[in-house]
Amino acid sequence: MINVILADHERIFRIGMAAALAAEDEIRIVGQPTTHDQLMRGIDNFRPHVLVLSSAFLGPIDEIRQSCKRQRTAVLLLQDYGTKSFPDMPADFEGVIWRSADQRTVVECIRHMARGGRMVRLTPDKEQEIIPESIGVRVRQRMTEQELTIVSCVVRGFKNREIAIRLGTTEQAVKNSLRRIFDKTGVYGRLELALFVLHHRALAGTSAANPRESRFSSMASPQRHWNASRSPSIN
């Protein structure tokens, strides 16, 4: 199993990348920090194989690099839009890639680095766009019909009690299913799950999809900040 920390400030990118990684059976996301302190705790506590790092964290980069070296964590740097090029980056990091790289390329880079391989810098003209729906298809194929129904209910704004009544089951059973769904999609809450579904069209072509009953606008569950003991929001 390849343990990965995804450290990025851009929420939509982070959700999409987390979903792409969660679709891979051999990759597990162990943290999604958004601050330097959270990142350092995550590296020390989880000892990830690969750290996917936004160049926005480059301020305290020496401390990050030293911590990763102690834990034998490979660093894949996401060079943000508009940032200058750093000629010495390939020597400092196992991988450097532009943020515009498609998700499949990032996944393959993570696999390569986890095996101890080193990468050359990937420039924008070598990158291609990935079809967002492909991630949704892969995640959808890993879900049961009941899980797809629960996802549909969450997107439409139903609470756990309402979902349980519709499925003829208990609230606890719904919560247990949501935990499995979050693991399969790489999200940490109901709102992120809804954003994932809308972005990747994860319900397209299934019996669970019903646009006439969409109540996405009624969802107001706040996103919780990441920390070492963070638990997904399933209520």
Sequence and secondary structure as in RCSB ss.txt:
>XXXX:A:sequence
MINVILADHERIFRIGMAAALAAEDEIRIVGQPTTHDQLMRGIDNFRPHVLVLSSAFLGPIDEIRQSCKRQRTAV
LLLQDYGTKSFPDMPADFEGVIWRSADQRTVVECIRHMARGGRMVRLTPDKEQEIIPESIGVRVRQRMTEQELTI
VSCVVRGFKNREIAIRLGTTEQAVKNSLRRIFDKTGVYGRLELALFVLHHRALAGTSAANPRESRFSSMASPQRH
WNASRSPSIN
>XXXX:A:secstr
 EEEEEE S HHHHHHHHHHHHTSTTEEEEE   SHHHHHHHHHHH  SEEEEEGGG TTHHHHHHHHHHHT EE
EEEE TT    TTHHHHSSEEEETTS HHHHHHHHHHHHTT     B GGG     HHHHHHHHHHTS HHHHHH
HHHHHTT  HHHHHHHHTS HHHHHHHHHHHHHHHT SSHHHHHHHHHHHTTTTTSTT  GGG  GGG       
  TT      
